[in-house]
Amino acid sequence: MTTKQITAANVNEQIKQLYQTSFPVDEQIPWDDLVRLIREMHLDFTAYYEGEDFIGFTIVFPHEPFNWYWYFAVLQELRGQGKGQEILTTLIEKYRGKILVLDMESPKQKSDNITQRKRRYEFYLRNGFRDTNLYRKYDVTEMTIMIIGEGTFTMKDWDDITNELRKFWRWD
């Protein structure tokens, strides 16, 4: 697997399409805003390839002491084939010794995609993330906050990260 750093100048239609089809609309930052944020926030936007073939991407907001693992997507036709595992392993190695935080749709909230939520939650647990038992609600969606790395994580830490984002983009 190879990686390519994505910038506002080299982002392409294939990445855009995967982004727009992998996340619920209410969890997406509008594409033009996201491209602007890549530049302004110095996001770690990485695309993953097998040979010349695009596999997926991750977006991390580097923010000390917690790096927000923001978006992670694998092409639909490659899911369930270990590609997501390879990408996550690469990302964890890249941030070894640092703390990664993510929020995901809660596996405890009743929903139409509860099986997917539980599978995703177990995937992160198997890979060393732990549940902080902290939750955020966006509209009607409850988000579970998970962390990998030493230390603890509080709602104040979450507010600090999201307040930093609010300096660049407002969602309410």
Long-range contacts (C-beta under 8 A, 24 or more apart in sequence): 1-48, 1-49, 1-50, 1-55, 1-86, 1-87, 1-90, 2-48, 2-49, 2-50, 2-51, 3-46, 3-47, 3-48, 3-49, 3-90, 4-46, 4-47, 4-49, 5-44, 5-45, 5-46, 6-38, 6-45, 6-46, 6-47, 6-57, 7-38, 7-39, 7-45, 8-35, 8-36, 8-38, 8-39, 11-35, 11-38, 11-45, 14-54, 15-47, 15-54, 15-57, 18-54, 18-56, 18-57, 18-73, 18-75, 19-57, 19-71, 19-73, 21-76, 22-73, 22-76, 23-71, 23-73, 24-141, 26-138, 26-139, 26-141, 27-138, 27-141, 29-169, 29-171, 33-169, 37-168, 37-169, 40-168, 41-165, 41-168, 43-70, 46-91, 48-83, 48-86, 48-87, 48-90, 50-83, 55-83, 55-86, 55-87, 56-83, 56-84, 56-87, 58-87, 58-91, 60-91, 60-95, 60-100, 61-161, 61-164, 61-165, 63-161, 63-164, 65-99, 65-151, 66-99, 66-100, 66-101, 66-147, 66-153, 66-157, 66-161, 67-95, 67-98, 67-99, 67-100, 67-101, 68-100, 68-101, 68-102, 68-161, 69-100, 69-101, 69-102, 70-102, 72-102, 84-123, 85-123, 85-127, 88-123, 88-127, 89-127, 92-127, 92-128, 92-148, 95-149, 97-149, 98-149, 99-147, 99-148, 99-149, 99-150, 99-151, 99-153, 100-129, 100-147, 100-148, 100-149, 101-145, 101-146, 101-147, 101-153, 101-157, 101-158, 101-161, 102-129, 102-145, 102-146, 102-147, 103-136, 103-143, 103-144, 103-145, 103-146, 104-143, 104-144, 104-146, 105-141, 105-142, 105-143, 105-144, 106-135, 106-141, 106-142, 106-143, 106-144, 107-144, 108-142, 108-144, 109-141, 109-142, 111-141, 121-146, 134-158
